[in-house]
Amino acid sequence: MRVVLLVSVHAGAEERFLHAYEQLSQQVAAVPGHISDQLCQSIENPSQWLITSEWESAPPFLSWVESPEHREMVKPLHGCVEDTRSLRFSVLRETFSAKEAAGRRAAPPVQLAPRVGDGLVRHALTFTVKPGSEQSVAKILADYAAPEARVDENTRLCRTSLFMSGNRVVRAVEVKGDLVAALRHVARQPEVRAVEEAINPHLEEDRDLDDPEAARDFFMRAALPVVHHLTADPSRPPNLRRHMLLYPVKEGCGPAVASLLARQDDLAVTKPKAAVASDGGEGQHTIVSSTVFQRDDIVVRMVDMDAPLDRDLAVAAGVSGPRAAAVLGRLLDARQLDAGAGGKKKIDLSSEAGLRRFLTDCDMEPVTDRRAADY
């Protein structure tokens, strides 16, 4: 995985920024999963800097970047930096010089084929509210006026989907253009600010939106990054059904669950249409779009489907066969489900009844789903 960070440094703060980076890079070198990083300064504009880092995979990077340790590490950079933009890429192919390649063993591509894009960036937030306040919070979040979709000539807020399960809230946004600009735009809207203030008394974690540092820390902790996204049909067919599935993950198993779901969705979407038809479908993919969000042991999978969940229970749950079902079942915690998985200690993903019960328990309740007029 490659992470690219574009940084605008305040004029006159270049030496302080370089010193802060050198301190940070020494600490990052000890983080599990980190391979290397580089710091570059623009030739044309010395205020523009570029940090690139290489990681073994997305989960270790995301675990680190969302950690309290990371927030402490980067604090010295705040006074030097005017603006940042982070981009994350999976490596599809890699080329070496003939001399270097001669000493390397050929490795299969990490990703066999490029994923189809739809021009949108996705991001999610999650937080919990005080038990007993769920209905009040749902009403607040459902009743507010939608913010202006247009951010600037290059950026639009396309869709906001909000779901709840128990006292957990998940809000996913889809943006065309600059995600950071869109999030800042939304935060400045009076109607959004009023909603955020209205739910403050109901939050399990206190926050002060009038304190920029405290607000930034809260939203960093609430961030639920995308670890995988795929689209089978970027044209966004009408009448798609959107579901948000919250997986009851065992402690320490979040990255493994997210990776498994990503692989299973890749298999489901790349399955030939003829094979889908032979399984009883109509030659179309059940999953049109899938996004896996993960932070620590919080794993959420947002799927847009062209059929009800029960048309293909296994695909809807994120497992394509008995082996995947068994592996995922071992990574999940039945005690977190409302029904306790029927009183069993394990989650059954191998039977139709077990899959139905699992999907009933994990399918979050939709609160609101707002789309721009031209979405």
C-alpha positions, 0 to 999 in steps of 0.5 A: 500500500502506498500513502501519499500526503500532500502538504502546504507549509507556512512560509518561514516554517520550513525548518520547523517542519523538516525537524518535526518530520525527522522526529516523526519518521523515527517513530513511524519506523518502529510501527508494525507494517511500515516499510519506508517513507520519503519526504520531497519538496516541490521544485516549482513551489517550495511551500509544497511538500510531499510525503510518501510511505509504503506499508505492508497492507492497509490494516496496519496503516489504518490502525496506526493513523487512527490511534492516539499515539499517531495524534500525539506524534503529528501535533508538532506538525500542526503549527507548520502546516497550512493544509494537507491532503491524504491519498491512499493507493493499493499497488497493482504493478511494480517495475524495477531496473533490469539489474534489480529485477534479476535478483528478485523472485517474480511475485504475482500481482497483489491485485489481478485486475483494476477495480472499476471506478465511479468517480466518487470518494467515500468516508464514514463516521461512527459514534455511540449515543447514550442508551435510551436516547436512540429514538430521540437521536434518530429523529434529530438526524432524520429531520434536518434540512439537507446542506447545499450539495455544491461545494465549489466548481469541482466538488459536490456532496452527492449522497449521505446515508445514515444508519443506526444499530442499537446505540451506534450511529454510522454516517457515510458520505459520497463526494465527487471531488475533494473529500476534505473540502466537502467535509469542511463545507458541510461542517460550516452549514448552519443546519448541520451545525444545529444538528450536531449541537442538538445531539451533543447531550446524547453522545456517550463521549463528550465533545466541544465543537467550539474548541477546534482542537477538541472537535478535530480529535473527536472527528478523528476518533469517529472516522471510519476509513474505507479499506476497500471499495468496488463497483460492478456497475458505475452507472448506478442503476435505479431502484438499488437497495442500500444496506449497512451491515455491522459485523460483531467482531471479536477483539483484535480481529477487525483487520482480518474481518475487513480483509476477508470481506474485501476478498469475498466481495471481489469474488462476488463481483468478478463472478461471470454473469453466466455463473450467476445465471446458473445459480438461479439469478438472471445473469446480473450481479446481486452486489452492484457496489460494496464498501468496507469501512474499518477502524480497530474492531469496528467493521461496517460493510455498505452494499448496494444491491439489485435484489433483496438480501435473501436472493443470495444470502451468502453473498449478502453476508460476505461469504461465497462458500463453506470455507469463507463462512467458517473463517468469518464465523470464527472471527465474529462474536455471537455475544454481541448480537441481539439474539445471541445467535440463537443462544449458541456460542458460535455464529452459524453462517453455513445454513440458510437459517443461520445466514438469515438470522445473522443478516437480521441481526447485522442489518442496520436500521436506515435513518436517512438517505439524502442524494443530490439531484443529479446523483 
